[in-house]
Amino acid sequence: MCRIDCPIGFQCGEFDLLDRAGFTRIILTTGTLMPSASVSRHTIAQTFAELRSVRRIALMPFISAGYPDLETTAALLPALESAGARMIEVGFPFSDPIADGPTIQESYTRALAKKLKLADVFKTIAARRNAVRIPLVAMVSYSIVYRFGLDRFIGESKASGFDALLLPDLPPPEARSVCEKIQAGGLDTVLLVAPTTTPQRRKEIAALCSGFVYYLSVSGITGSATSFRKICRRMSAR
């Protein structure tokens, strides 16, 4: 499946599940972009600096790792960059996803049913990282990180080519020490702000983010937004 986010994490659309044939059509239509060896990868900070300079927003697609299979995940990375993505959010399948709607839940369930392992995701990203210049953001439940081991997860994420960890279920003040360790390991941190988050707590969360702040568009599951413009105006006012 695929979800589209704006540069601060605003979800603006969620597509229905596609079978492999559907993903193949996307890949064949967009083609693949193979960066020159002389072109360095873009950091998140560089990406947003470039966007601000021309007053543009970013296309940040979300893909579920391992759905419909790892081969498709690998092929989608350069295909999405070629199609105009400025960052890609890679979701780590989890049996109890946080606030994800039925589409993402189903993609996670199907990926896990194939016995997907963390090592498989890291290996797939590492194998294709040189084919992609744009930042890659790992969206992963802290439950997974904790069980795997924080230091180990940071090391594997950095080695495979991720630029940031987006942790949807790690609130402050508990997040402080974790975010400091992640940033010390060379990765950016991204946390969530909801429409119901108080102004003071937003400041606390923003202070812990080094990549960007992920603003939840609605107080509910993903895919439930009905009016993009109304939500954008409300978000901008805050």
SEFI-623093 format. One record per atom (N, C-alpha, C): y, z, x; residue in one letter. Coordinates in pm, whole numbers, padded with zeros to 5 digits, always signed. Layout:
BEGIN
YZXA ...
***
This chain:
BEGIN
-00118+00000+00084M +00000+00000+00000M +00123+00000+00088M +00236-00021+00025C +00359-00025+00103C +00470+00042+00023C +00554+00117+00091R +00668+00183+00030R +00789+00144+00112R +00901+00125+00048I +01022+00087+00120I +01121+00203+00119I +01174+00237+00237D +01270+00346+00249D +01399+00295+00310D +01509+00365+00283C +01636+00332+00345C +01651+00416+00473C +01758+00397+00551P +01765+00462+00681P +01763+00613+00680P +01794+00679+00569I +01783+00824+00570I +01663+00868+00487I +01570+00777+00469G +01446+00815+00405G +01445+00802+00254G +01544+00736+00196F +01549+00723+00052F +01448+00619+00005F +01358+00663-00079Q +01257+00571-00128Q +01315+00485-00239Q +01302+00355-00224C +01360+00269-00327C +01257+00179-00392C +01134+00192-00355G +01034+00110-00422G +00894+00142-00375G +00798+00123-00461E +00659+00145-00423E +00576+00034-00486E +00498-00033-00402F +00419-00145-00447F +00278-00101-00485F +00219-00174-00577D +00082-00145-00615D -00012-00171-00499D -00131-00114-00509L -00233-00135-00407L -00267-00282-00395L -00281-00325-00271L -00322-00463-00243L -00458-00460-00176L -00538-00560-00205D -00663-00571-00132D -00636-00639+00001D -00737-00656+00083R -00713-00714+00214R -00657-00855+00205R -00701-00929+00104A -00651-01066+00089A -00500-01066+00066A -00452-00967-00012G -00310-00958-00036G -00232-00928+00090G -00282-00836+00171F -00218-00804+00298F -00222-00925+00391F -00332-00997+00388T -00345-01114+00474T -00240-01218+00440T -00210-01233+00312R -00106-01328+00271R +00030-01286+00325R +00056-01154+00323I +00182-01104+00378I +00192-01136+00526I +00084-01109+00598I +00082-01130+00743I +00099-01277+00777I +00028-01363+00706L +00035-01506+00734L +00172-01562+00698L +00235-01505+00593T +00367-01553+00550T +00475-01513+00649T +00470-01389+00696T +00575-01340+00784T +00552-01379+00929T +00427-01400+00965G +00396-01429+01104G +00400-01303+01186G +00391-01317+01318T +00398-01201+01407T +00502-01225+01513T +00571-01121+01546L +00676-01128+01647L +00626-01061+01774L +00613-01133+01882M +00566-01078+02007M +00684-01064+02102M +00734-00944+02122P +00850-00924+02207P +00824-00967+02351P +00927-01013+02414S +00916-01047+02555S +00895-00920+02635S +00822-00933+02744A +00795-00816+02828A +00923-00757+02884A +01030-00839+02889S +01156-00793+02945S +01241-00718+02843S +01200-00720+02716V +01276-00656+02610V +01220-00516+02588V +01305-00415+02603S +01259-00278+02589S +01252-00239+02441S +01174-00137+02413R +01163-00086+02278R +01291-00016+02238R +01321-00021+02109H +01440+00043+02056H +01409+00186+02015H +01497+00278+02049T +01482+00415+02002T +01543+00426+01863T +01516+00537+01796I +01574+00558+01664I +01726+00568+01674I +01775+00639+01775A +01920+00653+01793A +01985+00517+01817A +01924+00434+01899Q +01978+00300+01925Q +01979+00216+01798Q +01873+00228+01721T +01862+00150+01598T +01974+00184+01501T +01998+00313+01480F +02103+00352+01386F +02242+00323+01441F +02258+00332+01572A +02387+00298+01632A +02420+00151+01608A +02320+00066+01624E +02340-00078+01600E +02372-00103+01453E +02302-00035+01365L +02325-00055+01221L +02464-00007+01180L +02506+00107+01233R +02640+00158+01199R +02749+00064+01249R +02726+00003+01363S +02828-00085+01421S +02855-00207+01334S +02756-00247+01255V +02773-00364+01167V +02767-00324+01020V +02771-00190+00994R +02772-00138+00859R +02656-00192+00775R +02537-00180+00831R +02416-00224+00761R +02320-00107+00743R +02229-00120+00648I +02125-00020+00630I +01994-00076+00686I +01895+00011+00699A +01769-00031+00760A +01660-00050+00656A +01577-00148+00682L +01453-00165+00606L +01346-00088+00681L +01290+00017+00615M +01191+00102+00680M +01066+00107+00593M +00976+00012+00610P +00854+00011+00528P +00761+00126+00563P +00685+00168+00465F +00581+00269+00483F +00446+00202+00464F +00352+00230+00556I +00216+00183+00540I +00120+00299+00558I +00011+00296+00486S -00092+00397+00500S -00189+00353+00610S -00199+00432+00715A -00288+00397+00826A -00432+00385+00776A -00498+00277+00815G -00638+00259+00778G -00661+00200+00641G -00555+00165+00569Y -00573+00099+00440Y -00522-00044+00444Y -00597-00142+00403P -00736-00130+00361P -00835-00110+00476P -00786-00136+00599D -00867-00110+00718D -00773-00106+00839D -00824-00063+00952L -00742-00050+01072L -00697-00184+01127L -00777-00287+01105E -00738-00421+01151E -00611-00467+01080E -00602-00436+00952T -00483-00473+00877T -00363-00391+00921T -00385-00263+00947T -00277-00178+00997T -00220-00236+01126T -00307-00276+01216A -00264-00333+01344A -00187-00462+01324A -00231-00544+01233A -00165-00673+01209A -00031-00657+01138A -00019-00553+01054L +00105-00534+00978L +00223-00493+01066L +00197-00423+01175L +00309-00373+01256L +00399-00486+01304L +00348-00586+01378P +00437-00695+01420P +00481-00783+01305P +00397-00794+01201A +00434-00877+01086A +00555-00818+01013A +00558-00687+00998L +00671-00623+00931L +00798-00633+01013L +00786-00620+01145E +00905-00637+01229E +00958-00779+01216E +00868-00876+01216S +00908-01015+01203S +00977-01041+01069S +00936-00965+00966A +00993-00981+00832A +01128-00911+00816A +01171-00834+00918G +01303-00772+00912G +01305-00621+00915G +01189-00557+00926A +01186-00410+00933A +01255-00362+01059A +01331-00252+01048R +01399-00194+01164R +01330-00068+01214R +01237-00015+01133M +01152+00097+01168M +01030+00088+01078M +00921+00148+01121I +00802+00152+01035I +00751+00294+01028I +00726+00338+00907E +00671+00471+00883E +00522+00457+00860E +00443+00523+00943V +00297+00515+00934V +00244+00646+00879V +00186+00640+00760G +00134+00761+00698G -00007+00793+00744G -00028+00918+00784F -00161+00964+00822F -00232+01012+00695F -00341+00947+00657P -00412+00987+00534P -00448+01134+00533P -00427+01196+00417F -00450+01339+00401F -00513+01362+00264F -00609+01452+00256S -00680+01474+00131S -00593+01539+00024S -00486+01607+00065D -00396+01673-00030D -00253+01635+00000D -00214+01508-00025P -00080+01461+00010P +00029+01536-00063P +00144+01549+00006I +00256+01623-00047I +00350+01532-00126I +00356+01551-00257A +00450+01479-00345A +00429+01328-00349A +00314+01281-00303D +00289+01138-00308D +00231+01100-00443D +00276+00985-00494G +00230+00937-00622G +00090+00879-00615G +00039+00828-00726P -00099+00779-00733P -00129+00664-00640P -00030+00580-00611T -00055+00465-00524T -00088+00510-00382T -00003+00595-00326I -00027+00643-00191I -00153+00730-00186I -00171+00814-00288Q -00290+00897-00292Q -00417+00812-00289Q -00416+00706-00364E -00534+00619-00370E -00558+00550-00235E -00451+00507-00170S -00468+00442-00039S -00524+00541+00063S -00477+00665+00057Y -00530+00769+00146Y -00677+00797+00117Y -00710+00805-00010T -00848+00834-00048T -00942+00725+00002T -00900+00601-00011R -00985+00489+00034R -00999+00487+00185R -00891+00519+00256A -00898+00522+00402A -00990+00634+00450A -00978+00751+00388L -01060+00865+00427L -01207+00843+00391L -01230+00768+00284A -01368+00739+00243A -01442+00658+00349A -01365+00590+00434K -01424+00512+00543K -01436+00594+00671K -01421+00727+00658K -01436+00819+00770K -01328+00798+00878K -01207+00768+00834L -01097+00749+00929L -01070+00878+01006L -01053+00866+01136K -01025+00979+01223K -00887+00965+01286K -00829+01079+01327L -00699+01073+01394L -00705+00986+01518L -00813+00996+01593A -00828+00916+01714A -00823+00768+01684A -00874+00728+01566D -00872+00587+01527D -00728+00539+01506D -00647+00625+01444V -00507+00587+01419V -00432+00575+01550V -00447+00675+01637F -00377+00671+01765F -00421+00548+01847F -00548+00518+01846K -00599+00405+01922K -00543+00274+01869K -00534+00262+01737T -00481+00140+01675T -00334+00120+01709T -00256+00227+01701I -00113+00218+01734I -00095+00181+01881I -00170+00247+01968A -00158+00221+02112A -00191+00076+02145A -00291+00021+02077A -00335-00116+02106A -00231-00220+02067A -00147-00189+01969R -00050-00287+01921R +00095-00253+01957R +00116-00140+02026R +00253-00095+02049R +00336-00195+02127R +00278-00264+02223N +00355-00361+02302N +00395-00484+02222N +00339-00499+02102A +00373-00612+02017A +00489-00580+01924A +00538-00456+01930V +00643-00412+01838V +00755-00343+01916V +00879-00385+01891R +00994-00325+01959R +01056-00210+01882R +01042-00214+01749I +01112-00117+01665I +01042+00019+01667I +01115+00126+01632P +01057+00260+01632P +00944+00276+01529P +00847+00356+01564L +00737+00390+01474L +00743+00540+01446L +00740+00574+01318V +00751+00714+01276V +00619+00756+01211V +00560+00863+01260A +00435+00914+01203A +00467+01014+01094A +00428+00982+00971M +00443+01079+00862M +00311+01152+00848M +00312+01282+00875V +00187+01355+00880V +00205+01499+00832V +00111+01544+00753S +00115+01683+00707S +00098+01777+00826S +00174+01886+00826Y +00161+01980+00936Y +00023+02047+00936Y -00044+02044+00823S -00181+02096+00819S -00269+02020+00918S -00251+01889+00925I -00327+01806+01017I -00289+01838+01162I -00158+01848+01185V -00109+01877+01320V -00160+02012+01367V -00153+02111+01280Y -00194+02248+01316Y -00342+02252+01352Y -00423+02186+01271R -00567+02187+01296R -00602+02112+01424R -00532+02004+01450F -00557+01923+01570F -00507+01994+01695F -00402+02074+01676G -00336+02141+01788G -00202+02077+01813G -00093+02155+01803L +00041+02099+01813L +00063+02026+01945L +00035+02092+02057D +00057+02028+02187D -00025+01901+02202D -00147+01907+02157R -00235+01790+02166R -00186+01676+02078R -00138+01710+01956F -00090+01606+01865F +00036+01541+01921F +00125+01621+01977I +00246+01566+02038I +00209+01470+02151I +00117+01513+02235G +00077+01429+02348G +00015+01299+02304G -00074+01304+02206E -00140+01182+02158E -00040+01089+02089E +00052+01148+02014S +00153+01067+01944S +00243+00994+02043S +00288+01067+02143K +00375+01008+02245K +00300+00901+02324K +00177+00929+02363A +00099+00835+02443A +00067+00707+02366A +00045+00719+02237S +00009+00600+02159S +00131+00514+02125S +00251+00573+02131G +00371+00493+02109G +00456+00531+01990G +00427+00644+01927F +00513+00688+01817F +00646+00739+01874F +00751+00727+01793D +00884+00772+01835D +00925+00902+01769D +00863+00935+01657A +00903+01055+01583A +00788+01105+01497A +00796+01233+01463L +00704+01293+01367L +00783+01333+01244L +00740+01285+01130L +00800+01320+01002L +00705+01418+00935L +00750+01542+00920L +00664+01649+00869L +00711+01691+00730L +00643+01648+00625P +00691+01672+00489P +00672+01814+00437P +00589+01893+00505D +00557+02026+00452D +00584+02137+00553D +00684+02117+00636L +00719+02218+00736L +00864+02263+00713L +00884+02377+00647P +01019+02424+00614P +01076+02515+00722P +01210+02524+00729P +01270+02626+00815P +01256+02762+00747P +01256+02872+00821P +01277+02879+00966P +01152+02852+01049P +01034+02840+00982E +00911+02818+01056E +00916+02690+01139E +00995+02592+01093A +00999+02462+01159A +01071+02466+01294A +01154+02566+01317R +01238+02566+01436R +01158+02555+01566R +01064+02644+01586S +00988+02643+01712S +00904+02516+01725S +00854+02468+01612V +00773+02346+01614V +00859+02226+01651V +00976+02215+01589C +01065+02102+01618C +01112+02104+01763C +01140+02222+01813E +01183+02233+01953E +01074+02183+02048E +00949+02217+02016K +00839+02173+02101K +00818+02022+02091K +00830+01969+01970I +00814+01824+01951I +00922+01748+02028I +01047+01793+02016Q +01157+01727+02086Q +01142+01739+02237Q +01093+01853+02283A +01070+01872+02426A +00961+01777+02476A +00873+01738+02384G +00766+01645+02420G +00807+01499+02415G +00936+01474+02387G +00986+01337+02389G +00982+01263+02257G +00964+01336+02147L +00960+01274+02015L +01074+01328+01929L +01122+01245+01838D +01222+01291+01742D +01152+01365+01628D +01229+01448+01560T +01177+01522+01445T +01251+01480+01319T +01176+01471+01209V +01232+01434+01080V +01177+01529+00975V +01267+01593+00900L +01227+01683+00793L +01287+01635+00661L +01241+01693+00553L +01280+01647+00420L +01387+01734+00355L +01476+01667+00281V +01575+01733+00198V +01556+01681+00056V +01546+01772-00040A +01525+01734-00180A +01655+01743-00259A +01662+01678-00375P +01782+01689-00458P +01814+01834-00496P +01714+01920-00497T +01734+02060-00535T +01762+02151-00416T +01763+02097-00295T +01789+02178-00176T +01935+02226-00176T +01955+02353-00150T +02091+02407-00151T +02171+02355-00030T +02304+02353-00041P +02387+02304+00070P +02360+02376+00202P +02345+02507+00198Q +02320+02582+00320Q +02186+02545+00382Q +02086+02531+00298R +01954+02496+00351R +01953+02353+00405R +02032+02265+00344R +02042+02128+00396R +02095+02128+00538R +02194+02215+00563K +02250+02225+00697K +02143+02273+00795K +02064+02369+00754E +01958+02422+00839E +01855+02314+00872E +01818+02237+00770I +01719+02131+00791I +01776+02021+00879I +01901+01981+00852A +01963+01875+00931A +01973+01912+01078A +01998+02040+01105A +02011+02086+01243A +01880+02075+01319A +01769+02073+01248L +01638+02063+01312L +01591+01919+01328L +01665+01826+01268C +01627+01684+01274C +01699+01615+01390C +01623+01540+01470S +01685+01466+01580S +01678+01316+01558S +01594+01272+01464G +01583+01130+01435G +01673+01093+01318G +01636+01140+01202F +01716+01122+01082F +01670+01225+00981F +01743+01238+00873V +01707+01330+00765V +01643+01247+00654V +01527+01290+00609Y +01456+01219+00503Y +01497+01278+00368Y +01576+01202+00294Y +01625+01250+00164Y +01532+01202+00053Y +01473+01295-00018L +01387+01262-00131L +01473+01214-00247L +01439+01099-00302S +01523+01040-00406S +01512+01113-00539S +01396+01173-00565V +01376+01241-00692V +01301+01372-00670V +01312+01461-00766S +01234+01584-00763S +01103+01557-00837S +01015+01491-00767G +00889+01452-00829G +00808+01370-00731G +00706+01304-00780I +00619+01227-00693I +00682+01092-00659I +00635+01031-00553T +00686+00901-00511T +00654+00795-00616T +00743+00696-00621G +00721+00586-00714G +00774+00611-00854G +00842+00726-00873S +00889+00760-01008S +01036+00731-01030S +01106+00681-00927A +01249+00651-00942A +01268+00534-01039A +01369+00545-01125T +01393+00439-01223T +01527+00369-01202T +01621+00433-01135S +01753+00374-01117S +01798+00392-00974S +01785+00288-00895F +01822+00293-00755F +01970+00322-00738F +02055+00255-00813R +02199+00271-00797R +02245+00412-00832R +02193+00466-00941K +02233+00601-00981K +02195+00703-00876K +02075+00690-00822I +02029+00786-00722I +02110+00772-00594I +02144+00649-00556C +02226+00626-00436C +02362+00690-00450C +02423+00676-00568R +02555+00736-00589R +02546+00887-00583R +02445+00945-00642R +02428+01090-00639R +02404+01138-00497R +02323+01064-00422M +02291+01101-00285M +02415+01094-00198M +02495+00988-00213S +02615+00970-00130S +02718+01079-00157S +02725+01124-00283A +02822+01226-00320A +02792+01359-00252A +02668+01379-00212R +02630+01504-00148R +02639+01498+00002R 
***
